[in-house]
């Protein structure tokens, strides 16, 4: 056996890296690299549930945003959802044709302002989507041990804080 060859050097470098002091930034980067793909896969699946109800993931997101802010204007919604106004108008037009969203003139101030409202049919889609997403997630969580489930639950508050809002 040859000592000091490439394999020994790699092992020594890995050992040195493992023993090197880490900073909170290093730890955060390592967690981010592990967490990001997990969150993306969960997000992708949850968004996919919308397709079975006849809306895209983006349209479901817009329905939820309008539900949380009834009467929201197009420009406000575009800014909040970080989409361009022409893209937003296309989605809203499709949601309106499907009977899930209605446009209404502002009754209290500027009559030129159009506010968006979720229709009863849109509320039904949102409720069904919420139930389906929750059921899918609950079925996955049920496969975890009690300790794993507690760890996921403990992570909810700090993850919510990253978004600047309560869970």
C-alpha positions, 0 to 999 in steps of 0.5 A, a space after each residue: 500500500 502506498 501512503 500519502 497517495 491521492 486517497 489518503 489526501 482526500 481522506 485527510 482533507 475531508 477529516 480536516 473539513 469535518 474538524 474545522 470550526 463552522 460558523 452559523 452561516 455555514 450551518 445555515 447554508 448546509 440546512 438550506 441546501 438540504 431543506 430547499 429540495 424537500 420544500 420544493 417537492 412538497 410544494 410541487 405536489 401540493 400545487 399539483 392537487 389544483 390541476 385535478 380541480 380544473 385550476 392551475 397552481 398559480 390560479 389556486 394561489 390567486 384564488 387564495 390571495 383574493 379570498 384573504 383580501 376581498 375587493 383587492 385590486 388588480 395592481 395590488 394583487 399583481 404586486 403582492 403576488 409578484 406577477 406582471 399585470 398582463 399575466 395576472 389579467 390573463 389568469 383572472 380572465 380565466 378564473 372569471 370565465 370559470 365562475 370562480 372570481 367576480 369583478 366589482 366596482 368599488 362602492 365606497 370610493 373610486 368608481 374606476 377601481 375594480 375589486 376582485 371577489 371569490 364567488 361561491 363556486 371559487 370558495 368551494 374549489 378553495 375548500 376542496 383544495 384545502 381538504 385535499 392538500 391537508 389529507 395528502 400531507 396528513 397521510 405522509 405525516 402519519 408515517 412518521 414516528 412520534 419524535 419525527 412528527 414532534 420535530 416537524 411540528 417544532 419547525 413550523 414556527 421558526 419556518 413561519 418566522 422566515 416568511 415574516 408571519 405567524 403560522 
